[in-house]
Amino acid sequence: MSHLFPTYSRWEVEPDIAEGCFIIGKDGKRYLDFTSGIGVCNLGHRPKAVQEAVNSQLNRFWHVSNLFVQGEQEAAAKRLADGANMDLVFFANSGAEANEAAIKLARKATGRKKIITFENSFHGRTFATMSATGQEKIKAGFGPMLETFTYLPLNDIEAVKQAIDSETAAVMLEVVQGEGGIHIGEQEFLNEVGQLCKKNGALYIIDEIQTGVGRTGKPFAFQHFQLTPDIVTTAKGLGSGLPIGAVIGRKEQAHFFGPGSHGSTFGGNPLAIAAANATMEIIFEKEFLKVVEKNSEYLYEQMSKKLGSLPAITEIRQLGMMIGLETSADVPLLVKELRMDGLLTLSAGHNVLRLLPPLTVKETEIDEAVEILQSVLISYSNAAV
């Protein structure tokens, strides 16, 4: 009997060791990991530079509280602010905490309560972020949600025009909906949302929990669309596996998050900060991101060539190293069969197979993954005939 609450449908794999793009199970089986810990291990498993940075911090101090000035924390905040071309950072422990803080900041800064979010979005599982999420299955059984959220279809600008008003504190969205099925915002829609926010005195919050820190081939996904958000949240890829999240904002918001207004005991923990600094030092380099873009293009080319014409595939959606394969196959069964063949993948949204390979993935590893995908999907296509 397990003494863990059964909140996860666990796989049959128990990892023994992981390095780079691979996990070795306790049974000795090797798995090509195209989940990256659900978009967390952007540099692959146990990147040397990050491990060295954490080991160094372990020998100095582990925790002192945020009452102390910490130079490494300041350095991490500067890297994040510079990467997003913004000003100020608050460190949390997770994406949900970062989004919770962003919601609080938007409400306090505007003096308003209404927040517009989008159908198929995912913003977390705390009460406020669950309320912000546009998926009913996330909320089932928890009673009434917070009543200050309005949910609209993504890419429907007319719906936003109808909903936004002088009572709107913020519009909050993911430029790529990760958990919702790799649905990508359209350029014109994203631009107009920003214009409507400015016109109505609302803040533009972009949730980059999954898309941030190089996942799409840029420091942040909103930079593909030349957007100017008021608040950005990020988490997953920031610490290469150590728990950390962050809210990135503008200097004009400093007054609203003054002493005593918000806090976190473990937010910006020295070990997580060490990991974040080492991670960003690598990922925010232009040459590194150029390689990510190149390999993303190669991955799309190979998938289009070898998977695109298969009857089981209805659409391939991708931005950088975020890939959604919409399929007529049974996705949970497909994920299991791919895993049995040595490829780790995820499900997302409705009938979508989600791939989140490490940003460090090589062409040979892409070839191996596409070959496994092709083999399993062909068997589905043949079975459907």
Contacts in CASP RR format, 6 or more apart in sequence:
PFRMAT RR
TARGET T0000
AUTHOR 0000-0000-0000
METHOD contacts of the structure
MODEL  1
MSHLFPTYSRWEVEPDIAEGCFIIGKDGKRYLDFTSGIGVCNLGHRPKAV
QEAVNSQLNRFWHVSNLFVQGEQEAAAKRLADGANMDLVFFANSGAEANE
AAIKLARKATGRKKIITFENSFHGRTFATMSATGQEKIKAGFGPMLETFT
YLPLNDIEAVKQAIDSETAAVMLEVVQGEGGIHIGEQEFLNEVGQLCKKN
GALYIIDEIQTGVGRTGKPFAFQHFQLTPDIVTTAKGLGSGLPIGAVIGR
KEQAHFFGPGSHGSTFGGNPLAIAAANATMEIIFEKEFLKVVEKNSEYLY
EQMSKKLGSLPAITEIRQLGMMIGLETSADVPLLVKELRMDGLLTLSAGH
NVLRLLPPLTVKETEIDEAVEILQSVLISYSNAAV
11 339 0 8 1.000
13 23 0 8 1.000
13 25 0 8 1.000
13 29 0 8 1.000
13 31 0 8 1.000
13 339 0 8 1.000
13 344 0 8 1.000
14 25 0 8 1.000
14 26 0 8 1.000
14 27 0 8 1.000
15 23 0 8 1.000
15 24 0 8 1.000
15 25 0 8 1.000
15 26 0 8 1.000
16 24 0 8 1.000
16 25 0 8 1.000
16 26 0 8 1.000
16 28 0 8 1.000
17 23 0 8 1.000
17 24 0 8 1.000
17 25 0 8 1.000
18 24 0 8 1.000
18 33 0 8 1.000
18 45 0 8 1.000
18 46 0 8 1.000
19 45 0 8 1.000
19 46 0 8 1.000
20 44 0 8 1.000
20 45 0 8 1.000
20 46 0 8 1.000
20 47 0 8 1.000
20 358 0 8 1.000
20 360 0 8 1.000
21 32 0 8 1.000
21 33 0 8 1.000
21 44 0 8 1.000
21 45 0 8 1.000
21 357 0 8 1.000
21 358 0 8 1.000
21 360 0 8 1.000
21 361 0 8 1.000
21 362 0 8 1.000
21 365 0 8 1.000
22 30 0 8 1.000
22 31 0 8 1.000
22 32 0 8 1.000
22 33 0 8 1.000
22 45 0 8 1.000
23 30 0 8 1.000
23 31 0 8 1.000
23 33 0 8 1.000
23 45 0 8 1.000
23 344 0 8 1.000
24 30 0 8 1.000
24 31 0 8 1.000
25 31 0 8 1.000
29 342 0 8 1.000
30 342 0 8 1.000
31 339 0 8 1.000
31 342 0 8 1.000
31 343 0 8 1.000
31 344 0 8 1.000
32 342 0 8 1.000
32 343 0 8 1.000
32 344 0 8 1.000
32 365 0 8 1.000
32 368 0 8 1.000
32 369 0 8 1.000
32 372 0 8 1.000
33 41 0 8 1.000
33 44 0 8 1.000
33 45 0 8 1.000
33 344 0 8 1.000
33 357 0 8 1.000
33 358 0 8 1.000
34 343 0 8 1.000
34 344 0 8 1.000
34 345 0 8 1.000
34 355 0 8 1.000
34 356 0 8 1.000
34 357 0 8 1.000
34 369 0 8 1.000
35 344 0 8 1.000
35 345 0 8 1.000
35 346 0 8 1.000
35 356 0 8 1.000
36 42 0 8 1.000
36 44 0 8 1.000
36 356 0 8 1.000
36 357 0 8 1.000
36 358 0 8 1.000
37 241 0 8 1.000
37 356 0 8 1.000
38 210 0 8 1.000
38 236 0 8 1.000
38 346 0 8 1.000
38 356 0 8 1.000
39 210 0 8 1.000
39 215 0 8 1.000
39 236 0 8 1.000
39 237 0 8 1.000
39 356 0 8 1.000
40 236 0 8 1.000
40 237 0 8 1.000
40 239 0 8 1.000
40 240 0 8 1.000
40 241 0 8 1.000
41 237 0 8 1.000
41 240 0 8 1.000
41 241 0 8 1.000
41 358 0 8 1.000
42 213 0 8 1.000
42 214 0 8 1.000
42 215 0 8 1.000
42 236 0 8 1.000
42 237 0 8 1.000
42 240 0 8 1.000
42 279 0 8 1.000
42 283 0 8 1.000
42 358 0 8 1.000
42 359 0 8 1.000
42 360 0 8 1.000
43 50 0 8 1.000
43 240 0 8 1.000
43 279 0 8 1.000
43 282 0 8 1.000
43 283 0 8 1.000
43 358 0 8 1.000
43 359 0 8 1.000
43 360 0 8 1.000
44 240 0 8 1.000
44 358 0 8 1.000
44 359 0 8 1.000
44 360 0 8 1.000
45 358 0 8 1.000
47 240 0 8 1.000
47 278 0 8 1.000
47 279 0 8 1.000
47 282 0 8 1.000
47 360 0 8 1.000
49 278 0 8 1.000
49 281 0 8 1.000
49 282 0 8 1.000
50 239 0 8 1.000
50 240 0 8 1.000
50 275 0 8 1.000
50 278 0 8 1.000
50 279 0 8 1.000
52 278 0 8 1.000
53 274 0 8 1.000
53 275 0 8 1.000
53 277 0 8 1.000
53 278 0 8 1.000
54 242 0 8 1.000
54 271 0 8 1.000
54 274 0 8 1.000
54 275 0 8 1.000
54 278 0 8 1.000
56 274 0 8 1.000
57 72 0 8 1.000
57 270 0 8 1.000
57 271 0 8 1.000
57 273 0 8 1.000
57 274 0 8 1.000
58 271 0 8 1.000
60 270 0 8 1.000
61 270 0 8 1.000
62 269 0 8 1.000
62 270 0 8 1.000
62 271 0 8 1.000
63 266 0 8 1.000
63 269 0 8 1.000
63 270 0 8 1.000
64 70 0 8 1.000
64 270 0 8 1.000
65 265 0 8 1.000
66 263 0 8 1.000
66 264 0 8 1.000
66 267 0 8 1.000
66 268 0 8 1.000
70 270 0 8 1.000
70 273 0 8 1.000
72 270 0 8 1.000
72 273 0 8 1.000
72 274 0 8 1.000
72 277 0 8 1.000
73 91 0 8 1.000
73 268 0 8 1.000
73 270 0 8 1.000
73 273 0 8 1.000
75 277 0 8 1.000
76 89 0 8 1.000
76 91 0 8 1.000
76 268 0 8 1.000
76 273 0 8 1.000
76 276 0 8 1.000
76 277 0 8 1.000
76 280 0 8 1.000
77 88 0 8 1.000
77 89 0 8 1.000
77 91 0 8 1.000
79 276 0 8 1.000
79 277 0 8 1.000
79 280 0 8 1.000
79 281 0 8 1.000
79 284 0 8 1.000
80 89 0 8 1.000
80 234 0 8 1.000
80 238 0 8 1.000
80 246 0 8 1.000
80 248 0 8 1.000
80 280 0 8 1.000
81 87 0 8 1.000
81 88 0 8 1.000
81 89 0 8 1.000
81 248 0 8 1.000
81 249 0 8 1.000
83 219 0 8 1.000
83 220 0 8 1.000
83 284 0 8 1.000
84 219 0 8 1.000
84 220 0 8 1.000
84 232 0 8 1.000
84 248 0 8 1.000
86 229 0 8 1.000
86 232 0 8 1.000
86 248 0 8 1.000
86 249 0 8 1.000
86 250 0 8 1.000
87 249 0 8 1.000
87 250 0 8 1.000
87 251 0 8 1.000
88 248 0 8 1.000
88 249 0 8 1.000
88 250 0 8 1.000
88 251 0 8 1.000
88 253 0 8 1.000
88 254 0 8 1.000
88 257 0 8 1.000
89 246 0 8 1.000
89 247 0 8 1.000
89 248 0 8 1.000
89 249 0 8 1.000
90 98 0 8 1.000
90 101 0 8 1.000
90 246 0 8 1.000
90 247 0 8 1.000
90 257 0 8 1.000
90 262 0 8 1.000
90 263 0 8 1.000
91 244 0 8 1.000
91 245 0 8 1.000
91 246 0 8 1.000
91 264 0 8 1.000
91 267 0 8 1.000
91 268 0 8 1.000
91 272 0 8 1.000
91 273 0 8 1.000
92 98 0 8 1.000
92 100 0 8 1.000
92 101 0 8 1.000
92 235 0 8 1.000
92 244 0 8 1.000
92 245 0 8 1.000
92 246 0 8 1.000
92 247 0 8 1.000
92 264 0 8 1.000
92 267 0 8 1.000
92 268 0 8 1.000
93 243 0 8 1.000
93 244 0 8 1.000
93 245 0 8 1.000
93 264 0 8 1.000
93 266 0 8 1.000
93 267 0 8 1.000
93 268 0 8 1.000
93 269 0 8 1.000
93 272 0 8 1.000
94 235 0 8 1.000
94 243 0 8 1.000
94 244 0 8 1.000
94 245 0 8 1.000
95 124 0 8 1.000
95 209 0 8 1.000
95 233 0 8 1.000
95 234 0 8 1.000
95 235 0 8 1.000
95 236 0 8 1.000
95 245 0 8 1.000
96 123 0 8 1.000
96 124 0 8 1.000
96 125 0 8 1.000
96 126 0 8 1.000
96 129 0 8 1.000
97 126 0 8 1.000
97 245 0 8 1.000
97 264 0 8 1.000
97 267 0 8 1.000
98 209 0 8 1.000
98 233 0 8 1.000
98 234 0 8 1.000
98 235 0 8 1.000
98 245 0 8 1.000
98 246 0 8 1.000
98 247 0 8 1.000
99 123 0 8 1.000
99 124 0 8 1.000
99 126 0 8 1.000
99 128 0 8 1.000
99 129 0 8 1.000
99 132 0 8 1.000
99 172 0 8 1.000
99 207 0 8 1.000
99 209 0 8 1.000
99 233 0 8 1.000
100 126 0 8 1.000
100 128 0 8 1.000
100 129 0 8 1.000
101 233 0 8 1.000
101 247 0 8 1.000
101 262 0 8 1.000
102 172 0 8 1.000
102 205 0 8 1.000
102 207 0 8 1.000
102 231 0 8 1.000
102 233 0 8 1.000
102 247 0 8 1.000
103 115 0 8 1.000
103 128 0 8 1.000
103 129 0 8 1.000
103 132 0 8 1.000
103 170 0 8 1.000
103 172 0 8 1.000
103 205 0 8 1.000
104 128 0 8 1.000
104 262 0 8 1.000
105 231 0 8 1.000
105 247 0 8 1.000
105 249 0 8 1.000
105 253 0 8 1.000
105 256 0 8 1.000
105 257 0 8 1.000
105 262 0 8 1.000
106 115 0 8 1.000
106 169 0 8 1.000
106 170 0 8 1.000
106 172 0 8 1.000
106 203 0 8 1.000
106 205 0 8 1.000
106 230 0 8 1.000
106 231 0 8 1.000
107 113 0 8 1.000
107 115 0 8 1.000
107 169 0 8 1.000
108 256 0 8 1.000
108 257 0 8 1.000
108 261 0 8 1.000
109 169 0 8 1.000
109 203 0 8 1.000
109 253 0 8 1.000
109 256 0 8 1.000
110 169 0 8 1.000
110 170 0 8 1.000
110 201 0 8 1.000
110 202 0 8 1.000
110 203 0 8 1.000
111 169 0 8 1.000
112 167 0 8 1.000
112 168 0 8 1.000
112 169 0 8 1.000
112 202 0 8 1.000
113 148 0 8 1.000
113 167 0 8 1.000
113 169 0 8 1.000
114 148 0 8 1.000
114 149 0 8 1.000
114 150 0 8 1.000
114 165 0 8 1.000
114 167 0 8 1.000
114 168 0 8 1.000
114 169 0 8 1.000
115 132 0 8 1.000
115 148 0 8 1.000
115 149 0 8 1.000
115 150 0 8 1.000
115 168 0 8 1.000
115 169 0 8 1.000
115 170 0 8 1.000
115 171 0 8 1.000
115 172 0 8 1.000
116 149 0 8 1.000
116 150 0 8 1.000
116 151 0 8 1.000
116 152 0 8 1.000
116 160 0 8 1.000
116 163 0 8 1.000
116 164 0 8 1.000
116 168 0 8 1.000
116 170 0 8 1.000
116 171 0 8 1.000
116 172 0 8 1.000
117 123 0 8 1.000
117 132 0 8 1.000
117 133 0 8 1.000
117 134 0 8 1.000
117 149 0 8 1.000
117 150 0 8 1.000
117 151 0 8 1.000
117 152 0 8 1.000
117 171 0 8 1.000
117 172 0 8 1.000
117 173 0 8 1.000
118 134 0 8 1.000
118 151 0 8 1.000
118 152 0 8 1.000
118 153 0 8 1.000
118 154 0 8 1.000
118 173 0 8 1.000
118 174 0 8 1.000
118 177 0 8 1.000
119 134 0 8 1.000
119 135 0 8 1.000
119 151 0 8 1.000
119 152 0 8 1.000
119 153 0 8 1.000
119 154 0 8 1.000
120 134 0 8 1.000
120 135 0 8 1.000
120 154 0 8 1.000
120 177 0 8 1.000
120 180 0 8 1.000
120 181 0 8 1.000
120 183 0 8 1.000
120 349 0 8 1.000
121 132 0 8 1.000
121 133 0 8 1.000
121 134 0 8 1.000
121 135 0 8 1.000
121 151 0 8 1.000
121 154 0 8 1.000
121 172 0 8 1.000
121 173 0 8 1.000
121 174 0 8 1.000
121 177 0 8 1.000
121 180 0 8 1.000
121 207 0 8 1.000
122 133 0 8 1.000
122 134 0 8 1.000
122 135 0 8 1.000
122 138 0 8 1.000
122 174 0 8 1.000
122 177 0 8 1.000
122 178 0 8 1.000
122 179 0 8 1.000
122 180 0 8 1.000
123 129 0 8 1.000
123 130 0 8 1.000
123 132 0 8 1.000
123 133 0 8 1.000
123 172 0 8 1.000
123 207 0 8 1.000
123 209 0 8 1.000
124 130 0 8 1.000
124 132 0 8 1.000
124 133 0 8 1.000
124 138 0 8 1.000
125 138 0 8 1.000
127 142 0 8 1.000
127 145 0 8 1.000
127 146 0 8 1.000
128 146 0 8 1.000
130 138 0 8 1.000
130 139 0 8 1.000
130 142 0 8 1.000
130 145 0 8 1.000
131 139 0 8 1.000
131 145 0 8 1.000
131 146 0 8 1.000
131 148 0 8 1.000
131 149 0 8 1.000
132 149 0 8 1.000
132 172 0 8 1.000
133 139 0 8 1.000
134 151 0 8 1.000
135 179 0 8 1.000
135 180 0 8 1.000
139 145 0 8 1.000
150 163 0 8 1.000
152 159 0 8 1.000
152 160 0 8 1.000
152 163 0 8 1.000
153 159 0 8 1.000
154 173 0 8 1.000
154 177 0 8 1.000
154 183 0 8 1.000
154 185 0 8 1.000
154 189 0 8 1.000
155 185 0 8 1.000
155 186 0 8 1.000
155 189 0 8 1.000
156 189 0 8 1.000
157 188 0 8 1.000
157 189 0 8 1.000
157 192 0 8 1.000
157 193 0 8 1.000
160 171 0 8 1.000
160 192 0 8 1.000
160 193 0 8 1.000
160 196 0 8 1.000
161 196 0 8 1.000
164 171 0 8 1.000
164 196 0 8 1.000
164 197 0 8 1.000
164 200 0 8 1.000
164 202 0 8 1.000
165 200 0 8 1.000
166 200 0 8 1.000
166 201 0 8 1.000
168 200 0 8 1.000
168 201 0 8 1.000
168 202 0 8 1.000
169 202 0 8 1.000
169 203 0 8 1.000
170 197 0 8 1.000
170 202 0 8 1.000
170 203 0 8 1.000
170 204 0 8 1.000
170 205 0 8 1.000
170 230 0 8 1.000
170 231 0 8 1.000
171 193 0 8 1.000
171 194 0 8 1.000
171 196 0 8 1.000
171 197 0 8 1.000
171 202 0 8 1.000
171 203 0 8 1.000
171 204 0 8 1.000
171 205 0 8 1.000
172 205 0 8 1.000
172 206 0 8 1.000
172 207 0 8 1.000
173 185 0 8 1.000
173 190 0 8 1.000
173 193 0 8 1.000
173 205 0 8 1.000
173 206 0 8 1.000
173 207 0 8 1.000
174 206 0 8 1.000
174 207 0 8 1.000
174 208 0 8 1.000
174 209 0 8 1.000
174 210 0 8 1.000
174 211 0 8 1.000
175 184 0 8 1.000
175 185 0 8 1.000
175 190 0 8 1.000
175 206 0 8 1.000
175 208 0 8 1.000
175 211 0 8 1.000
175 221 0 8 1.000
175 222 0 8 1.000
175 224 0 8 1.000
175 225 0 8 1.000
175 227 0 8 1.000
176 182 0 8 1.000
176 183 0 8 1.000
176 184 0 8 1.000
176 185 0 8 1.000
176 210 0 8 1.000
176 211 0 8 1.000
176 216 0 8 1.000
176 221 0 8 1.000
176 319 0 8 1.000
176 322 0 8 1.000
177 183 0 8 1.000
177 184 0 8 1.000
178 210 0 8 1.000
178 211 0 8 1.000
178 322 0 8 1.000
178 348 0 8 1.000
178 354 0 8 1.000
179 210 0 8 1.000
179 348 0 8 1.000
179 349 0 8 1.000
180 348 0 8 1.000
180 349 0 8 1.000
180 352 0 8 1.000
181 317 0 8 1.000
181 324 0 8 1.000
181 348 0 8 1.000
181 349 0 8 1.000
181 350 0 8 1.000
181 352 0 8 1.000
181 354 0 8 1.000
182 317 0 8 1.000
182 318 0 8 1.000
182 319 0 8 1.000
182 322 0 8 1.000
182 323 0 8 1.000
182 324 0 8 1.000
182 348 0 8 1.000
182 352 0 8 1.000
182 354 0 8 1.000
183 317 0 8 1.000
184 317 0 8 1.000
184 319 0 8 1.000
185 225 0 8 1.000
187 225 0 8 1.000
190 222 0 8 1.000
190 225 0 8 1.000
190 227 0 8 1.000
191 225 0 8 1.000
191 227 0 8 1.000
193 204 0 8 1.000
194 204 0 8 1.000
194 227 0 8 1.000
194 228 0 8 1.000
196 202 0 8 1.000
197 203 0 8 1.000
197 204 0 8 1.000
197 230 0 8 1.000
198 204 0 8 1.000
203 230 0 8 1.000
203 231 0 8 1.000
204 227 0 8 1.000
204 228 0 8 1.000
204 229 0 8 1.000
204 230 0 8 1.000
204 231 0 8 1.000
205 229 0 8 1.000
205 230 0 8 1.000
205 231 0 8 1.000
205 232 0 8 1.000
205 233 0 8 1.000
206 220 0 8 1.000
206 221 0 8 1.000
206 222 0 8 1.000
206 227 0 8 1.000
206 229 0 8 1.000
206 231 0 8 1.000
206 232 0 8 1.000
206 233 0 8 1.000
207 233 0 8 1.000
208 220 0 8 1.000
208 221 0 8 1.000
208 222 0 8 1.000
208 232 0 8 1.000
208 233 0 8 1.000
208 234 0 8 1.000
209 233 0 8 1.000
209 234 0 8 1.000
209 235 0 8 1.000
209 236 0 8 1.000
210 236 0 8 1.000
210 322 0 8 1.000
210 356 0 8 1.000
211 220 0 8 1.000
211 221 0 8 1.000
211 319 0 8 1.000
211 322 0 8 1.000
212 219 0 8 1.000
212 220 0 8 1.000
212 221 0 8 1.000
212 234 0 8 1.000
212 236 0 8 1.000
212 237 0 8 1.000
212 238 0 8 1.000
213 219 0 8 1.000
213 220 0 8 1.000
213 234 0 8 1.000
213 236 0 8 1.000
213 237 0 8 1.000
213 238 0 8 1.000
213 279 0 8 1.000
213 280 0 8 1.000
213 283 0 8 1.000
214 220 0 8 1.000
214 283 0 8 1.000
214 284 0 8 1.000
214 289 0 8 1.000
214 292 0 8 1.000
214 321 0 8 1.000
214 359 0 8 1.000
215 221 0 8 1.000
215 236 0 8 1.000
215 237 0 8 1.000
215 320 0 8 1.000
215 321 0 8 1.000
215 322 0 8 1.000
215 356 0 8 1.000
215 359 0 8 1.000
216 224 0 8 1.000
216 319 0 8 1.000
216 320 0 8 1.000
216 321 0 8 1.000
216 322 0 8 1.000
217 289 0 8 1.000
217 292 0 8 1.000
217 293 0 8 1.000
217 296 0 8 1.000
217 320 0 8 1.000
217 321 0 8 1.000
217 359 0 8 1.000
218 224 0 8 1.000
218 289 0 8 1.000
219 283 0 8 1.000
219 284 0 8 1.000
219 289 0 8 1.000
220 232 0 8 1.000
220 234 0 8 1.000
221 319 0 8 1.000
222 229 0 8 1.000
222 232 0 8 1.000
224 319 0 8 1.000
230 249 0 8 1.000
230 250 0 8 1.000
230 253 0 8 1.000
231 247 0 8 1.000
231 248 0 8 1.000
231 249 0 8 1.000
231 250 0 8 1.000
231 253 0 8 1.000
232 247 0 8 1.000
232 248 0 8 1.000
232 249 0 8 1.000
233 245 0 8 1.000
233 246 0 8 1.000
233 247 0 8 1.000
233 248 0 8 1.000
234 245 0 8 1.000
234 246 0 8 1.000
234 248 0 8 1.000
235 244 0 8 1.000
235 245 0 8 1.000
235 246 0 8 1.000
237 279 0 8 1.000
238 244 0 8 1.000
238 245 0 8 1.000
238 246 0 8 1.000
238 276 0 8 1.000
238 279 0 8 1.000
238 280 0 8 1.000
239 272 0 8 1.000
239 275 0 8 1.000
239 276 0 8 1.000
239 279 0 8 1.000
240 275 0 8 1.000
240 278 0 8 1.000
240 279 0 8 1.000
241 275 0 8 1.000
242 271 0 8 1.000
242 272 0 8 1.000
242 275 0 8 1.000
242 276 0 8 1.000
243 266 0 8 1.000
243 269 0 8 1.000
243 272 0 8 1.000
244 267 0 8 1.000
244 268 0 8 1.000
244 269 0 8 1.000
244 272 0 8 1.000
244 273 0 8 1.000
244 275 0 8 1.000
244 276 0 8 1.000
245 267 0 8 1.000
282 288 0 8 1.000
283 289 0 8 1.000
283 359 0 8 1.000
288 359 0 8 1.000
292 320 0 8 1.000
292 321 0 8 1.000
292 359 0 8 1.000
293 320 0 8 1.000
295 321 0 8 1.000
295 361 0 8 1.000
295 362 0 8 1.000
295 363 0 8 1.000
295 366 0 8 1.000
296 318 0 8 1.000
296 320 0 8 1.000
296 321 0 8 1.000
298 363 0 8 1.000
298 366 0 8 1.000
299 318 0 8 1.000
299 321 0 8 1.000
299 323 0 8 1.000
299 357 0 8 1.000
299 361 0 8 1.000
299 366 0 8 1.000
299 370 0 8 1.000
300 316 0 8 1.000
300 318 0 8 1.000
300 323 0 8 1.000
302 366 0 8 1.000
302 367 0 8 1.000
302 370 0 8 1.000
303 316 0 8 1.000
303 318 0 8 1.000
303 323 0 8 1.000
303 325 0 8 1.000
303 370 0 8 1.000
303 373 0 8 1.000
304 316 0 8 1.000
306 370 0 8 1.000
306 371 0 8 1.000
306 373 0 8 1.000
306 374 0 8 1.000
307 313 0 8 1.000
307 316 0 8 1.000
307 325 0 8 1.000
307 370 0 8 1.000
307 373 0 8 1.000
307 374 0 8 1.000
307 377 0 8 1.000
308 316 0 8 1.000
310 374 0 8 1.000
310 377 0 8 1.000
310 378 0 8 1.000
310 381 0 8 1.000
311 328 0 8 1.000
311 381 0 8 1.000
311 384 0 8 1.000
311 385 0 8 1.000
312 327 0 8 1.000
312 328 0 8 1.000
312 329 0 8 1.000
312 377 0 8 1.000
312 380 0 8 1.000
312 381 0 8 1.000
312 384 0 8 1.000
313 325 0 8 1.000
313 326 0 8 1.000
313 327 0 8 1.000
313 377 0 8 1.000
314 326 0 8 1.000
314 327 0 8 1.000
314 328 0 8 1.000
314 351 0 8 1.000
315 325 0 8 1.000
315 326 0 8 1.000
316 323 0 8 1.000
316 324 0 8 1.000
316 325 0 8 1.000
316 326 0 8 1.000
317 323 0 8 1.000
317 324 0 8 1.000
317 326 0 8 1.000
318 324 0 8 1.000
321 355 0 8 1.000
321 356 0 8 1.000
321 357 0 8 1.000
321 358 0 8 1.000
321 359 0 8 1.000
321 361 0 8 1.000
322 354 0 8 1.000
322 355 0 8 1.000
322 356 0 8 1.000
323 354 0 8 1.000
323 355 0 8 1.000
323 356 0 8 1.000
324 348 0 8 1.000
324 352 0 8 1.000
324 353 0 8 1.000
324 354 0 8 1.000
324 355 0 8 1.000
325 352 0 8 1.000
325 353 0 8 1.000
325 354 0 8 1.000
325 355 0 8 1.000
325 373 0 8 1.000
326 351 0 8 1.000
326 352 0 8 1.000
327 334 0 8 1.000
327 351 0 8 1.000
327 352 0 8 1.000
327 353 0 8 1.000
327 377 0 8 1.000
327 380 0 8 1.000
328 351 0 8 1.000
328 380 0 8 1.000
328 384 0 8 1.000
329 351 0 8 1.000
329 353 0 8 1.000
329 377 0 8 1.000
329 380 0 8 1.000
331 347 0 8 1.000
331 351 0 8 1.000
331 352 0 8 1.000
331 353 0 8 1.000
332 347 0 8 1.000
334 345 0 8 1.000
334 353 0 8 1.000
334 376 0 8 1.000
334 377 0 8 1.000
334 380 0 8 1.000
335 345 0 8 1.000
335 346 0 8 1.000
335 347 0 8 1.000
335 353 0 8 1.000
337 376 0 8 1.000
338 344 0 8 1.000
338 345 0 8 1.000
338 372 0 8 1.000
338 373 0 8 1.000
338 376 0 8 1.000
339 345 0 8 1.000
341 372 0 8 1.000
341 375 0 8 1.000
341 376 0 8 1.000
342 372 0 8 1.000
343 368 0 8 1.000
343 369 0 8 1.000
343 372 0 8 1.000
343 373 0 8 1.000
345 353 0 8 1.000
345 354 0 8 1.000
345 355 0 8 1.000
346 353 0 8 1.000
346 354 0 8 1.000
346 355 0 8 1.000
346 356 0 8 1.000
347 353 0 8 1.000
347 354 0 8 1.000
348 354 0 8 1.000
355 369 0 8 1.000
357 365 0 8 1.000
357 366 0 8 1.000
357 369 0 8 1.000
END
